[in-house]
Structures are given as C-alpha cells and as structure tokens.
Amino acid sequence: MRSVVVTKQVLACIVKERIFLQVVGPVGHVDQVTRTPAGFDCVLIHRRVDHSQVIENLGSLRAFASAQKTLSDRWDEHVKYEFATRDTEDTLETMVLDAYVNHVPVMTGGVGQDQLREFYSQRFIPQMPPSTSMTPVSRTIGIDRVVDEMVFEFTHTIKMDWMLPGVEPTNQHVKIPLIVVVHFRDGKLAHEHIYWDQASVLIQLGLIDATNLPVAGVETAEKVLDPKLPANELMKLPKGR
C-alpha cells in the first residue's frame, strides 16, 4: 500500500484490539488511513510516522488504559461486596465518606456513610432475592466514571424496598435492562445513579395493565440481548387497544 500524507495530529484509539491514532492534526507520513466503526478517520501506525509523536501518544494511551482498569476493578470489587460476600462495611470501604446512591425510578439510596450503612445493611443487601442475576451488555469507562449496561433479573420472592417500596412479594419473575452510572473521586466511588424502566417491572409483576399503555414488559430486556428482535411493535397496535 502506498504511503499517504496526513496533515493532522493524532489521538490514540483502539479498534478490535489494534492500536490506531485518531486523525485530528499534522503528523507526517503513514501507511494506511482507515475509518473505525465509530466513524473516526484513523491512521494505522507504520514505520514512516513521526515516532516522537507516536511514542508520546502511546504513552498517554497506556496511562489512560491503566487508569480505566483501576476504575473498572474498583467497581467490580464494590459489586462483589454487595452481591457475593454481601458485606456492608466492605462495600462502604470502596466509597468516599460523602458518597451517595440514587435508584432514580424510586429515589431510594442514601447520602453519606451513615445513611448508606443503614440502607445497605437493612434495605439492599438482605432484600436482594437469591435468584438475582446480572447479564453484562456493555461497559464504558471514562476519566472518572464507569457506565455499566446490563440485564437485571430476579424472582420477586422477598420484599425489595430498594426497588419496590411498599410492595409485598408477588413470586413473579422480572427481567429488565438496567444502567448504572458510577462517578469516582480519589480512587473511590463518589456516587451511583441507577436507572431502569419501572413500568416494565410493574407489568411483569402484574401490578399494572399495559393493554392501553405504550409500555412493554420482558420484551425490553430481550431486545437489548438480541437487537434483531422486531422493533416498533407498540406502534402497530390499534388506538384504544
């Protein structure tokens, strides 16, 4: 392949486990310009690139990747203490003193370690059904936050005040997409925002009738796991169904 001149600078990016440099300003000669799946024009590194620029950018990439792994590992540790070892004090140890948790659909959680200690020890850890499972879908890691996309699944055999305050066990199975946005400060969790579709939960528990509402039940989770499933099904239903 003939060499081409790229009159732009570069920022490192990774595509399918190969290191590319994203085109954003002048560097000199490269062997290949490619477009990543995300639509970025990138240059595949070969011997004719300005080596000092390449080394500088690769050093930054390695440092950023190491920082990302640190955040990811700390988040995994936090989840382990919540769901595997089920230890409140270990969970709190992964968080800053003024951390807060907000389960957005029902506004449960707490602010600061005293509230979170009570929440985790009384409302969250002991009220997690033994059937609970989480299927990872994606993880996005930035400079100071992790965003986890997953499918959360359980059978409602015990009280779950953190998700269903005031609702007695229904013994119904629930499967929903769930997003967690985790912010870090000084290497520890500073806050968690947790999002899910409460209407989908209530449909699956039999607590609301979806007949005349533009809402869906387990189908929302199934389509996240299999994007090829049909779309726009709610749009096909007759008005006043």
FILUM-262889 format. One line per field, with one value per residue: chain; x negated, y, z negated of N, C-alpha, C in turn. Coordinates in Angstrom, 3 decimals. Atoms other than C-alpha are relative to their C-alpha. Layout:
% residues N
chain: c(A, ...)
nX: c(X, ...)
nY: c(Y, ...)
nZ: c(Z, ...)
caX: c(X, ...)
caY: c(Y, ...)
caZ: c(Z, ...)
cX: c(X, ...)
cY: c(Y, ...)
cZ: c(Z, ...)
This chain:
% residues 241
chain: c(A, A, A, A, A, A, A, A, A, A, A, A, A, A, A, A, A, A, A, A, A, A, A, A, A, A, A, A, A, A, A, A, A, A, A, A, A, A, A, A, A, A, A, A, A, A, A, A, A, A, A, A, A, A, A, A, A, A, A, A, A, A, A, A, A, A, A, A, A, A, A, A, A, A, A, A, A, A, A, A, A, A, A, A, A, A, A, A, A, A, A, A, A, A, A, A, A, A, A, A, A, A, A, A, A, A, A, A, A, A, A, A, A, A, A, A, A, A, A, A, A, A, A, A, A, A, A, A, A, A, A, A, A, A, A, A, A, A, A, A, A, A, A, A, A, A, A, A, A, A, A, A, A, A, A, A, A, A, A, A, A, A, A, A, A, A, A, A, A, A, A, A, A, A, A, A, A, A, A, A, A, A, A, A, A, A, A, A, A, A, A, A, A, A, A, A, A, A, A, A, A, A, A, A, A, A, A, A, A, A, A, A, A, A, A, A, A, A, A, A, A, A, A, A, A, A, A, A, A, A, A, A, A, A, A, A, A, A, A, A, A)
nX: c(-0.854, 0.836, -0.081, -0.769, 0.354, -1.114, 0.370, -0.783, 0.529, -0.612, -0.353, -0.057, -1.264, 0.151, -1.047, 0.201, 1.247, 1.137, 0.124, -0.066, 0.076, -1.095, 0.499, -0.536, 0.984, 1.098, 1.022, 0.958, -0.361, -0.514, -0.226, -1.403, -1.055, -1.179, -1.131, -0.401, -1.454, -0.660, 0.003, 1.158, 1.109, 1.169, 1.158, 0.622, 1.385, 1.078, 1.331, 0.278, -0.652, 0.842, 0.086, -0.118, -1.426, -0.611, 0.392, -0.702, -1.410, -0.151, 0.189, -1.250, -0.992, 0.254, -0.357, -1.459, -0.516, 0.260, -0.965, -1.305, -0.038, -0.124, -1.403, -0.798, 0.261, -0.613, -1.443, -0.244, 0.177, -1.194, -1.120, 0.256, -0.388, -1.455, -0.783, 0.642, 0.306, -1.127, 0.615, -0.260, 1.182, 0.908, -0.606, 0.229, 1.430, 0.313, -0.670, 0.429, -0.843, -1.239, -0.600, -1.450, -0.590, -1.364, -0.756, -0.763, -1.452, -0.727, 0.746, 0.515, 1.453, 0.436, 1.086, 0.933, 0.188, -0.987, -1.213, 0.286, 0.161, -1.345, -0.641, 0.587, -0.140, -1.400, -0.934, 0.530, 0.654, -0.869, -1.231, 0.319, -0.449, 1.081, -0.003, 0.490, 1.126, 0.289, 0.662, 0.639, -0.228, 1.117, 0.620, 0.698, 0.847, 0.596, 1.069, -0.397, -1.265, -0.299, -1.416, -0.287, -1.304, -0.190, -1.362, -0.155, -1.051, -0.263, -1.371, -0.397, -0.396, 0.154, -0.166, 1.102, -0.315, 0.860, -0.565, -1.456, -0.427, -1.409, -0.596, 0.262, 0.468, -1.009, 0.521, 0.106, 1.358, 0.228, 1.222, -0.014, 1.270, 0.351, 1.213, 0.622, 1.028, 0.803, 1.011, 1.094, 0.819, 1.134, 0.100, -1.131, -1.300, -0.572, -1.459, -0.602, -1.344, -0.467, -1.209, -0.710, -1.377, -0.866, -1.242, 0.252, 0.005, -1.368, -0.729, 0.406, -0.528, -1.462, -0.528, -0.685, -0.517, 0.649, -0.822, -0.213, 1.139, 1.173, 1.067, 0.266, 0.491, 1.276, 0.492, 1.039, 1.264, 0.321, 0.512, 1.358, 0.870, -0.059, -0.461, -0.706, -1.428, -0.777, -0.140, -1.221, -1.202, -1.043, -0.563, -0.914, -1.241, -1.069, -0.285, -1.015, 0.003)
nY: c(-1.181, -1.180, -0.901, -1.211, -1.062, -0.431, -1.296, -0.135, 0.639, 1.291, 0.440, 1.454, 0.702, 1.439, 0.621, 1.438, 0.359, -0.603, -1.399, -0.980, -1.372, -0.757, -1.166, -1.303, -1.064, 0.527, 0.934, 0.422, 1.097, 1.242, 0.994, 0.336, -0.740, 0.859, -0.561, 0.930, 0.211, -1.175, -1.055, -0.860, 0.234, 0.344, 0.472, 1.200, -0.392, 0.702, -0.522, -1.345, -1.009, -0.778, 0.924, -0.689, -0.235, 1.303, 0.448, -0.845, 0.361, 1.352, -0.103, -0.513, 1.068, 1.017, -0.567, -0.080, 1.365, 0.453, -0.680, 0.614, 1.312, -0.232, -0.302, 1.197, 0.967, -0.473, 0.202, 1.441, 0.309, -0.510, 0.888, 1.277, -0.138, -0.131, 1.141, 1.296, 0.150, -0.653, -0.615, -1.445, -0.802, 0.068, -0.823, -1.406, -0.284, -0.346, -1.259, -1.172, -0.192, -0.715, 0.636, 0.192, 0.970, -0.368, 0.841, -1.128, 0.160, -0.031, -0.925, 0.640, -0.028, -0.742, -0.964, 0.125, 1.388, 0.416, 0.393, 1.148, 1.190, 0.480, 0.450, 1.264, 1.084, 0.276, -0.078, 0.435, 1.312, 1.103, 0.030, 0.385, 1.382, 0.959, 0.324, -1.155, 0.167, -1.156, 0.344, -1.208, -0.357, -0.854, -0.834, -1.162, -0.529, -1.294, -0.439, 0.085, 0.708, 1.256, 0.192, 1.412, 0.369, 1.411, 0.497, 0.367, 1.030, 0.567, 0.405, -0.868, 0.901, -0.698, -1.448, -0.698, -1.406, -0.872, -0.071, 0.093, -0.356, 0.184, 1.092, 1.326, 0.948, 0.482, 1.250, -0.138, -0.176, -1.300, -0.081, -1.373, -0.692, -0.873, -0.794, -0.585, -1.018, -0.066, -1.064, 0.267, -1.096, 0.497, 1.452, 0.685, -0.373, -1.225, 0.159, 0.933, -0.243, 1.265, -0.244, 1.082, -0.351, 0.517, 0.497, 1.375, 0.824, 0.137, 0.864, 1.393, 0.424, 0.026, -1.097, -0.944, 0.561, -0.701, 0.118, -1.274, -0.865, 0.216, 0.554, 1.411, 0.782, 0.681, -0.218, -1.030, 0.668, 0.945, -0.709, -0.430, 1.162, 0.412, -1.182, 0.364, 0.178, -1.053, -1.327, -0.752, 0.814, -0.790, -0.935, 0.727, 0.339, -0.973, -0.980, 0.426, 1.462)
nZ: c(0.000, -0.075, 1.139, -0.202, 0.932, 0.829, 0.583, 1.211, 1.192, 0.276, 1.338, -0.044, 0.179, -0.162, -0.791, -0.113, 0.651, -0.666, 0.376, -1.060, 0.453, -0.597, -0.716, 0.410, -0.312, -0.832, 0.515, -1.002, -0.886, 0.564, -1.035, -0.242, 0.687, 0.070, 0.736, 1.038, 0.063, 0.555, -0.993, 0.093, -0.915, 0.798, -0.747, 0.551, 0.212, -0.686, 0.297, -0.477, 0.836, 0.904, 1.132, 1.287, 0.231, 0.257, 1.338, 0.971, 0.039, 0.531, 1.435, 0.551, -0.117, 1.030, 1.303, 0.063, 0.113, 1.366, 0.873, -0.259, 0.651, 1.435, 0.274, -0.270, 1.069, 1.241, -0.142, 0.147, 1.423, 0.670, -0.325, 0.683, 1.400, 0.064, -0.470, 0.253, 1.424, 0.679, 1.178, -0.014, 0.313, -1.148, -1.047, 0.325, -0.097, -1.397, -0.292, 0.755, 1.187, -0.331, -1.178, 0.018, -0.926, -0.377, -0.923, -0.531, -0.162, 1.279, 0.865, 1.208, 0.115, 1.172, -0.148, 1.110, 0.438, 0.998, -0.711, -0.860, 0.854, 0.309, -1.235, -0.458, 0.977, 0.305, -1.128, -1.294, 0.004, 0.441, -0.792, -1.370, -0.145, -0.295, -1.434, -0.761, -0.920, -0.847, -1.257, -0.533, -1.402, -0.394, 1.031, -0.529, 1.064, -0.293, 0.899, 1.404, 0.185, -0.692, -0.316, -0.259, -0.561, 0.304, 0.189, 1.406, 0.013, 1.327, 0.327, 1.110, 1.086, 1.276, -0.100, -0.668, 0.217, -0.803, -1.352, 0.048, 1.360, 0.326, -0.778, 0.556, -1.014, -0.957, -0.582, -1.450, -0.520, -0.623, -0.816, -0.499, -0.222, 1.122, -0.218, 1.189, -0.258, 1.217, -0.005, 0.935, 0.494, 0.804, -0.105, 0.619, -0.535, 0.553, -0.082, -0.951, -0.517, -0.561, -0.779, -0.668, -0.372, 1.047, -0.600, -0.432, 1.216, 0.513, -0.940, 0.202, 1.295, -0.081, 0.810, -0.888, -1.247, -1.105, -1.200, -0.678, 0.289, -0.862, 0.828, -0.293, 1.124, -0.160, -1.360, -0.001, 0.300, -1.065, -1.172, 0.315, -0.174, -1.403, -0.734, -1.222, 0.260, -0.664, 0.587, -0.324, 0.173, 0.660, -0.974, -0.891, 0.700, -0.275, 1.033, 0.945, 0.056)
caX: c(0.000, -1.467, -2.255, 0.080, -0.480, 1.796, 1.656, 3.282, 2.352, 3.306, 5.058, 4.831, 7.831, 8.332, 10.285, 10.586, 7.509, 5.296, 3.924, 4.873, 4.262, 7.288, 6.670, 7.028, 3.908, 0.290, -1.993, -3.658, -3.618, -1.583, -0.898, 2.865, 5.824, 8.863, 12.308, 13.239, 16.702, 17.437, 16.726, 13.349, 10.657, 7.635, 4.111, 2.670, -0.814, -3.771, -7.450, -7.139, -5.105, -6.692, -7.992, -8.260, -4.570, -3.636, -5.595, -4.068, -0.545, -1.063, -2.387, 0.757, 2.857, 1.175, 1.613, 5.277, 5.846, 4.237, 6.465, 9.515, 8.613, 8.254, 11.778, 13.207, 11.540, 12.775, 16.335, 16.141, 14.868, 17.798, 20.314, 18.668, 19.193, 22.830, 23.891, 21.323, 19.878, 22.842, 20.718, 21.890, 18.627, 16.520, 18.980, 18.656, 14.864, 14.922, 16.761, 15.794, 17.254, 19.828, 20.840, 24.456, 26.593, 29.772, 32.035, 33.619, 37.065, 37.969, 35.394, 34.055, 30.474, 28.760, 26.254, 23.143, 21.884, 24.368, 27.386, 25.711, 24.758, 28.404, 29.571, 27.135, 27.478, 31.277, 32.820, 30.469, 28.191, 30.704, 33.517, 31.800, 33.611, 31.400, 32.381, 30.843, 28.602, 26.952, 26.026, 23.416, 24.208, 21.608, 19.198, 17.992, 15.088, 14.061, 11.597, 13.642, 16.685, 17.921, 21.231, 22.491, 25.339, 26.816, 29.922, 31.054, 33.184, 34.854, 37.910, 39.826, 39.854, 38.922, 39.519, 37.400, 37.820, 34.916, 36.776, 40.388, 41.093, 44.372, 44.926, 45.271, 43.635, 45.534, 43.423, 43.301, 40.181, 38.730, 36.164, 35.230, 32.451, 30.598, 27.977, 25.558, 23.555, 20.716, 18.638, 15.235, 13.218, 9.775, 9.985, 13.282, 16.960, 18.461, 21.950, 24.130, 27.119, 29.116, 31.791, 34.413, 37.955, 40.262, 43.313, 41.730, 41.125, 44.729, 46.094, 44.096, 45.296, 48.908, 49.359, 50.383, 52.353, 50.360, 53.271, 53.850, 50.385, 47.268, 45.116, 43.569, 42.585, 39.859, 39.580, 37.460, 34.753, 34.992, 34.389, 31.331, 29.885, 30.960, 31.100, 32.513, 35.849, 38.679, 38.831, 41.810, 44.269, 46.103, 46.621, 48.544, 51.201, 54.594, 55.521, 57.521, 56.480)
caY: c(0.000, 3.393, 5.906, 8.877, 12.236, 13.133, 16.819, 16.289, 15.437, 12.161, 10.815, 7.146, 4.867, 1.091, -0.842, -4.609, -4.852, -2.910, 0.498, 3.325, 7.026, 9.208, 11.926, 15.432, 17.447, 17.166, 14.134, 13.306, 10.045, 6.954, 3.758, 3.493, 5.670, 3.775, 4.579, 2.972, 1.509, 4.686, 6.767, 8.227, 8.674, 6.928, 6.100, 2.618, 3.033, 2.018, 2.927, 6.281, 8.033, 10.808, 8.487, 11.085, 11.942, 8.251, 7.457, 10.416, 9.408, 5.722, 6.655, 8.663, 5.752, 3.291, 5.641, 6.174, 2.425, 1.759, 4.369, 2.857, -0.602, 0.794, 2.240, -0.933, -3.117, -0.911, -1.052, -4.856, -5.008, -2.887, -5.129, -8.235, -6.918, -6.082, -9.292, -12.042, -11.560, -9.303, -7.258, -3.726, -2.466, -3.732, -2.104, 1.234, 0.961, 1.294, 4.646, 8.183, 9.449, 11.729, 9.265, 8.953, 6.356, 7.147, 4.487, 7.044, 5.478, 5.229, 7.613, 5.091, 5.043, 7.494, 10.301, 9.827, 6.714, 6.742, 6.687, 4.252, 1.908, 1.699, 1.377, -1.371, -3.344, -3.074, -2.396, -3.520, -6.452, -8.534, -7.685, -8.976, -12.128, -15.246, -15.705, -12.354, -12.417, -9.777, -10.230, -7.677, -5.894, -3.126, -1.128, 2.372, 3.814, 7.459, 9.516, 9.484, 7.289, 3.875, 3.249, -0.343, -1.572, -4.897, -7.061, -7.465, -10.499, -11.862, -13.646, -11.461, -13.851, -11.349, -7.693, -5.348, -1.911, -0.504, -1.233, -1.893, 0.051, -0.979, -3.948, -7.407, -10.388, -11.484, -14.541, -13.182, -13.183, -9.862, -9.230, -5.635, -3.568, -1.571, 1.191, 2.201, 5.432, 5.436, 8.541, 8.215, 10.610, 9.890, 6.288, 5.536, 5.638, 9.103, 8.405, 5.891, 6.729, 3.575, 3.641, 1.135, 1.189, 0.888, 0.462, -2.680, -4.011, -3.373, -5.004, -8.164, -8.244, -7.944, -4.646, -2.555, -3.350, -2.473, -3.009, 0.669, 1.994, 2.485, 0.316, -3.146, -5.925, -8.525, -7.673, -4.642, -6.870, -9.472, -6.863, -5.486, -9.001, -9.644, -6.426, -8.350, -8.845, -6.794, -3.054, -0.677, -3.327, -0.872, 1.445, -1.271, -1.682, -0.044, 3.113, 2.472, -1.181)
caZ: c(0.000, 0.981, -1.743, -2.158, -3.825, -6.726, -7.687, -11.052, -14.641, -16.256, -19.312, -20.241, -19.846, -19.885, -17.281, -17.529, -19.773, -17.319, -18.211, -15.865, -16.093, -15.555, -12.984, -14.467, -13.210, -11.386, -11.804, -8.511, -6.567, -7.387, -5.506, -5.860, -6.663, -7.865, -9.234, -12.536, -13.268, -15.224, -12.099, -13.073, -10.406, -11.885, -10.762, -11.258, -12.707, -10.480, -10.270, -8.484, -11.198, -13.297, -16.037, -18.798, -18.359, -18.276, -21.453, -23.265, -22.303, -23.053, -26.484, -27.114, -25.868, -28.227, -31.189, -30.346, -29.895, -33.285, -34.938, -33.259, -34.569, -38.090, -37.968, -36.445, -39.081, -41.924, -40.589, -40.293, -43.880, -45.065, -43.276, -44.736, -48.268, -47.514, -45.778, -46.519, -50.012, -50.993, -53.394, -54.206, -55.722, -52.826, -50.426, -52.227, -52.215, -48.417, -48.706, -49.743, -53.032, -51.383, -48.667, -47.630, -45.869, -43.944, -42.446, -40.169, -39.420, -43.126, -44.682, -47.208, -48.474, -50.778, -51.207, -53.316, -55.068, -57.938, -55.612, -53.239, -56.081, -57.114, -53.506, -52.541, -55.784, -56.125, -52.712, -49.957, -50.763, -52.803, -50.366, -47.239, -46.043, -45.929, -42.277, -41.270, -38.211, -36.055, -32.397, -31.248, -27.986, -27.825, -29.959, -29.123, -31.118, -31.150, -33.151, -36.351, -35.732, -34.689, -32.935, -33.078, -30.892, -31.935, -32.070, -35.677, -36.532, -39.670, -41.039, -43.483, -46.442, -49.176, -49.974, -47.845, -49.395, -47.376, -44.097, -45.112, -48.311, -49.889, -47.552, -49.070, -47.287, -44.163, -43.237, -39.685, -37.538, -36.348, -33.618, -32.768, -31.193, -33.852, -33.666, -36.416, -36.180, -38.707, -39.454, -41.170, -43.297, -44.746, -43.568, -45.319, -44.401, -44.872, -43.589, -41.781, -39.605, -38.776, -36.076, -34.913, -33.489, -36.482, -34.239, -32.780, -36.299, -37.354, -34.190, -34.841, -38.441, -37.271, -39.103, -36.092, -32.953, -29.829, -27.452, -26.681, -27.544, -25.359, -27.642, -27.407, -29.786, -29.438, -25.729, -26.600, -28.092, -25.342, -22.647, -24.452, -24.424, -20.818, -18.756, -15.776, -17.512, -15.959, -16.605, -16.587, -17.747, -20.012, -17.039, -15.204, -17.869, -17.246, -19.116, -22.267, -22.271)
cX: c(-0.895, 0.186, 0.840, -0.435, 1.245, -0.417, 0.839, -0.743, 0.756, 0.343, 0.169, 1.417, -0.236, 1.189, -0.353, -1.401, -1.238, -0.036, 0.006, -0.240, 1.080, -0.537, 0.655, -0.971, -1.304, -0.936, -1.010, 0.528, 0.510, 0.294, 1.459, 0.906, 1.236, 1.099, 0.458, 1.508, 0.749, -0.041, -1.185, -0.977, -1.236, -1.133, -0.571, -1.502, -0.962, -1.288, -0.222, 0.712, -1.052, -0.073, 0.135, 1.461, 0.709, -0.297, 0.734, 1.455, 0.231, -0.225, 1.251, 1.085, -0.174, 0.393, 1.509, 0.599, -0.212, 0.986, 1.395, 0.118, 0.156, 1.445, 0.869, -0.164, 0.655, 1.517, 0.346, -0.127, 1.240, 1.193, -0.163, 0.451, 1.515, 0.712, -0.610, -0.276, 1.058, -0.455, 0.148, -1.265, -1.017, 0.535, -0.297, -1.466, -0.410, 0.527, -0.591, 1.012, 1.326, 0.674, 1.519, 0.405, 1.431, 0.546, 1.099, 1.507, 0.792, -0.706, -0.399, -1.523, -0.410, -1.154, -0.899, -0.011, 1.009, 1.294, -0.246, -0.209, 1.369, 0.679, -0.531, 0.304, 1.450, 0.889, -0.509, -0.565, 0.923, 1.290, -0.288, 0.391, -1.148, -0.088, -0.603, -1.174, -0.138, -0.770, -0.632, 0.326, -1.133, -0.541, -0.776, -0.756, -0.622, -1.090, 0.373, 1.340, 0.065, 1.497, 0.188, 1.419, 0.157, 1.469, 0.064, 1.227, 0.171, 1.426, 0.364, 0.550, -0.130, 0.279, -1.238, 0.263, -0.830, 0.538, 1.515, 0.500, 1.505, 0.694, -0.377, -0.438, 1.143, -0.353, -0.043, -1.451, -0.089, -1.343, 0.009, -1.414, -0.248, -1.331, -0.497, -1.078, -0.745, -1.066, -1.030, -0.696, -1.077, -0.037, 1.133, 1.310, 0.522, 1.516, 0.376, 1.390, 0.433, 1.361, 0.593, 1.419, 0.943, 1.328, -0.168, -0.014, 1.433, 0.871, -0.311, 0.465, 1.525, 0.666, 0.606, 0.413, -0.558, 0.860, 0.111, -1.136, -1.172, -1.213, -0.137, -0.592, -1.363, -0.602, -1.121, -1.380, -0.414, -0.588, -1.388, -0.981, -0.046, 0.549, 0.787, 1.491, 0.779, 0.029, 1.371, 1.293, 1.132, 0.676, 1.036, 1.345, 1.048, 0.185, 1.121, 0.096, 0.459)
cY: c(1.238, 0.871, 1.221, 1.024, 0.431, 1.290, 0.278, -0.624, -1.280, -0.155, -1.507, -0.509, -1.470, -0.541, -1.467, -0.413, 0.475, 1.477, 0.862, 1.375, 0.790, 1.288, 1.274, 1.168, -0.515, -1.006, -0.418, -1.146, -1.200, -0.944, -0.215, 0.923, -0.873, 0.724, -1.054, -0.204, 1.196, 1.189, 0.939, -0.335, -0.235, -0.435, -1.219, 0.232, -0.914, 0.809, 1.452, 1.099, 0.755, -0.745, 0.699, 0.262, -1.297, -0.459, 0.806, -0.402, -1.400, -0.021, 0.501, -1.063, -1.038, 0.511, 0.056, -1.388, -0.547, 0.632, -0.580, -1.340, 0.147, 0.280, -1.237, -1.029, 0.433, -0.189, -1.482, -0.433, 0.423, -0.934, -1.354, 0.069, 0.126, -1.329, -1.366, -0.198, 0.660, 0.642, 1.517, 0.815, -0.042, 0.830, 1.467, 0.387, 0.383, 1.388, 1.145, 0.265, 0.674, -0.564, -0.040, -0.993, 0.429, -0.992, 0.889, -0.247, 0.110, 0.842, -0.624, 0.028, 0.701, 0.906, -0.097, -1.402, -0.442, -0.461, -1.242, -1.278, -0.586, -0.568, -1.360, -1.147, -0.389, -0.167, -0.612, -1.420, -1.122, -0.113, -0.229, -1.472, -0.947, -0.361, 1.108, -0.367, 1.251, -0.459, 1.263, 0.192, 0.874, 0.727, 1.105, 0.658, 1.309, 0.338, -0.213, -0.701, -1.269, -0.044, -1.461, -0.142, -1.500, -0.375, -0.574, -0.901, -0.557, -0.529, 0.677, -0.838, 0.640, 1.483, 0.619, 1.506, 0.938, 0.184, 0.084, 0.340, -0.160, -1.124, -1.339, -0.956, -0.541, -1.361, 0.037, 0.243, 1.326, -0.023, 1.350, 0.468, 0.968, 0.687, 0.532, 0.986, 0.238, 1.079, -0.292, 1.292, -0.583, -1.524, -0.781, 0.479, 1.252, 0.012, -1.046, 0.517, -1.282, 0.224, -1.317, 0.489, -0.616, -0.513, -1.443, -0.956, -0.268, -0.839, -1.461, -0.540, -0.092, 1.122, 1.125, -0.726, 0.816, 0.075, 1.306, 0.989, -0.310, -0.453, -1.486, -0.681, -0.599, 0.226, 1.043, -0.608, -0.934, 0.712, 0.581, -1.144, -0.488, 1.151, -0.326, -0.271, 1.187, 1.303, 0.568, -0.791, 0.792, 0.968, -0.664, -0.288, 1.071, 0.971, -0.503, -1.491, -0.511)
cZ: c(0.000, -1.241, 0.355, -1.039, -0.746, -0.686, -1.234, -1.170, -0.279, -1.464, 0.057, -0.150, 0.284, 0.773, 0.174, -0.436, 0.758, -0.361, 1.247, -0.614, 0.707, 0.611, -0.539, 0.303, 0.634, -0.657, 1.042, 0.823, -0.788, 1.152, 0.330, -0.787, 0.014, -0.756, -0.985, 0.036, -0.560, 0.951, -0.075, 1.121, -0.839, 0.900, -0.704, -0.069, 0.753, -0.141, 0.403, -0.785, -0.807, -1.333, -1.350, -0.341, -0.357, -1.424, -1.066, -0.137, -0.543, -1.512, -0.693, 0.031, -1.090, -1.378, -0.164, -0.165, -1.404, -0.973, 0.181, -0.706, -1.510, -0.386, 0.178, -1.113, -1.310, 0.042, -0.162, -1.457, -0.793, 0.219, -0.693, -1.460, -0.162, 0.236, -0.326, -1.487, -0.887, -1.323, 0.081, -0.219, 1.133, 1.162, -0.240, 0.128, 1.422, 0.373, -0.823, -1.120, 0.313, 1.252, -0.110, 1.063, 0.277, 1.007, 0.576, 0.100, -1.303, -1.056, -1.340, 0.023, -1.267, 0.333, -1.225, -0.583, -1.051, 0.677, 0.854, -0.807, -0.344, 1.242, 0.439, -0.964, -0.249, 1.241, 1.292, -0.042, -0.470, 0.812, 1.489, 0.177, 0.357, 1.476, 0.859, 0.900, 0.850, 1.228, 0.566, 1.480, 0.515, -1.215, 0.687, -1.142, 0.460, -0.994, -1.455, -0.193, 0.831, 0.239, 0.393, 0.530, -0.201, 0.115, -1.406, -0.118, -1.405, -0.047, -1.311, -1.162, -1.380, 0.216, 0.632, -0.117, 0.857, 1.420, -0.006, -1.400, -0.180, 0.733, -0.632, 1.115, 0.861, 0.569, 1.526, 0.405, 0.735, 0.726, 0.706, 0.394, -1.155, 0.309, -1.342, 0.455, -1.309, 0.152, -1.090, -0.408, -0.906, -0.049, -0.634, 0.619, -0.705, 0.121, 1.029, 0.374, 0.702, 0.658, 0.521, 0.298, -1.027, 0.553, 0.452, -1.184, -0.459, 0.923, -0.290, -1.353, 0.001, -0.769, 0.837, 1.269, 1.162, 1.255, 0.768, -0.237, 0.937, -0.812, 0.309, -1.223, 0.267, 1.378, 0.043, -0.269, 1.129, 1.209, -0.250, 0.232, 1.445, 0.839, 1.268, -0.217, 0.569, -0.792, 0.367, -0.177, -0.663, 0.973, 0.923, -0.646, 0.258, -1.152, -0.902, -0.137, -1.343)
